[in-house]
Each structure stands twice: as C-alpha cells, then as structure tokens.
Amino acid sequence: MKLYLKGEKCYTEKCPLERKNYPPGQHGPLRRARLSEYGIQLREKQKLRRIYGVLERQFRRYFEMATRQKGKTGENLIKILERRLDNVVYRLGFAPSRKAARQLVKHRHILVNGKIVDIPSYLVEPGDEIRVRDKSKELEIIHNSLKRVTESSLVPWLQLNKATLSGVFMYIPERSEIPINVNEQLIVELYSK
C-alpha cells in the first residue's frame, strides 16, 4: 500500500510502488504464503507507525494514553497521533512529508503560540497557533510545499493563513474526518493479547 512516505516522489511516476507490485530480489514475483491473523494485525500496526514516523516504544506509550481516555481506544490512538506537532506542520502544508516536517521542527523553524518548540512529538492543543519563525520564512522547502496546498486539500480542523505562514489547530478531529486508510481495531486486538 502506498503510504506517501517519500514526499514529492510519491506523487510522480518515480514512486517505487508504482513501478512493480512485488518485492525486490531474485525471488520477488513468486507466490507468498497467506498471512496469519497475527500477521495481519502486525502489518496494520506497522503501517500506522510508519505513516506517522513513530518508533515502537513511543507508539506503545501513545496506545496506553489512548486506553486511559474515554471512548474507543483505536480512535483515541489516531487522534493522539494526529495532534503531534510534526504531523500538524505536515497537514498545514509547511513540509512535503512528515519526515521533512519533523526536521523543520527539530531545526527550530516552528513556533507554537509564539514560543520555539523543537520536539516533534509535542501534542498540540485546540486553539494553538503554529507559525513559521520570521528567520525561516524564506526557506524554499516551505514555499514549494505550500504551492501544493489548496483549500480542498486542507483538513477541516486546521485553519491556514498562507500570507503569514501560520495556522491554528481548531479542534481535535473525529475519526471520520481523518483521511487515513487504517483499521485501528486490528491494532487494539494486537495489543490486547
């Protein structure tokens, strides 16, 4: 499945998944054994982890946070991942991929409520203003990725102001609003074993 991890490359013909539909190597196109139930659950968890660029220990911590909250654990997990600062920077269109957004945050180009935050896993709260630093407004990567953003591609819980290179995290989104093709129930089943 195409996870759009490579930024711009995934939108062109050069995307590795577009070229061939089998794994690399001499024995790539052979038939594969059917996955077990555990294998399917594990794949779903790994897919979600890789989409957001989170390591296993941190992902497990997010899962434990989600279990302590009221409501469905799987939906809470995705809501927590959606609130990460690197994800919000990516969703606002300041970076072409989540990895690039993570690097922008780590290199101190992003302000949250007027203060520099260099922690990509910082959880954004509703009403927080995310802005590009004045010194960083000339960065080519930000302007190139903002050209790709249209009103229809912006998610409803974020409000973007292209003129000031800032955005506001309006509210925590519902699961139905988050455009990610993941079956979170399989992840809950995997961790509940």
N, C-alpha and C positions, 0 to 999 in steps of 0.2 A: 504494500500500500504506500502511496506517495504521502510523505509526512511534511514536505516542504521545509526540510532542514537546511538546505543549501542556499536559501535566499533567492536571489535573482535567477540562479541557474535552474531552479525547478520550474520556472515559467517559460523556459526556452526549450528548443529541440535537444539541447545538450544534456538534459536531465538523464541520469543513469537509468532510472526506472522506465523511461520511455523507449530506450534502445532495445532491451530484451527483457523477457518476462521469466527468466530463470536465473538461478545463482551462478556466480562465476566459476571458472575452473574446467578441467577436462571432463568431469562427470556432471556438469551442471544441468543439461537438459533431461536427465533421467527422471523417472517417476519417484516421487517422495512417499514415504510411509505416512499414513494418516496420523494426525496429531491426537494425543490423548486429551481428556478433559483438562487435566493439569496443564498440558502444553498450550491449550487454547487460552486458559486463564493467564498463564505466564506471559504469553505473547501480547495479550491486551494490556497487561501492566507495563511491559517493556515499551509498548507503543506510546502509552501516555507519558511515561518517564522521558522518553526521547523527544516527544513533541515539546515538552516544557524544559528539557535540558536539566533534569534534576537527578542527582545521584541517589543510590538506594537508601542510605541512612536518612537522608533528608525527606525522601518520599515516604518512608515508613513513619517519620515524625509527623508529616502532614496528614497521613492516614489516621494516626492516633488523635490528632487535633480534630479531624472530621468525625471520629466516633464519639468524642465528648460533646459535640454540638447536637442540638435538636434537629430532627429531620432525617432524611436519608443520607447514609454515610457516603455513598458514591457521589451523590450530587454535591454534598458539602466539600468533598475532596477536590472536585473540579472547580468549585467556587473559590477555594483557597488558592489553588494553582493559578487561577485567573487573576487574583489580586496581587501576585508577585510583581515587583517593580519592573523587572526586565520584560515581563510579558506585557505590562501596561504600556511601556515605551514602544514595544513592537507593535501592539494594537493601534497606538496613536499614529504610527507610520514614521516615527523618527529613525527607524532602522529597518533594513531589508529582511532580517531574520532575528530569531530570538537570541542566537549566539552573538550577533552584532549588537543587539540591544544590551545584552549582558556586558559586553565590552565597553559600550558607551557609559553604562552605569559605573563600572569598575574604574574607568578613567576619569571619573568625577565631572562628566559633562551634563549631568541631570540634577535639577533641583526639585525637591518636594516641599511645598509650602515655603519656598524661599530659602531653604537650607540644603546644602550639598548632602546627598545620600549616595554612598558608594557601595552599598550592599544590595546585590541583585535580588536576594530573597526577601527584601523588605516588603511587608504586606501593606498595601495601600488601603486607606480607609475611605469611605464615601465622603465626598467634599474636598478631598486632597487635590491640590493643583500641582501638576507635573510640568516642569518647564525646562527648556534647554538653557544652559548658562549663557550669559552675554558673550563671554570669550569664545564659546563654542558654536555660536550661531552661523559662523562662516564655513563649518565643516561640510565637505562635499557629500559625504555619505548621507547626512541628514536631508539635504536638499534633493538628492537623487531619489531617495526612498519616499519623500513627501510628494514627488511628482506622480507616484503610483497611486496615492490615496485619493479616493473620490468620496462623495457624501454617502453613496450607497455601500461602499466597502467598509465604512467606519461602523463599529458596533454601537448599539443604542446607549450603552451605559457609559460611554466616553464622549466628551464634548471637546472638539479640536478647534483651535484658533491658529490657522496657518501663518497669519501675519506676525503674531508674537511668539510663534513656536512654543505654544503651551496647550495644555489640555486639562480637563477636570474629570476625575473619576466620580461620576454622578451617584451610582448605587451599585450594590453587589448584584450581579446578574442572576437570573433564574437559569436552570439547566437548559430549558428550551431555547434560550437566547444565545447560548454558547455554541458557535459553529465548529464543533469537533466531533468527528466520527469515531466515538469510543463507547464501548459497552461497559460502563463503570460497575455494573452489577457483578461481572466476572472478576473484577479486581477485589471487590468486597468478599466474594466467595473464596478467592485465593488466600486472602489474609485471615479469614475466619477459620481456616483449617487448623 
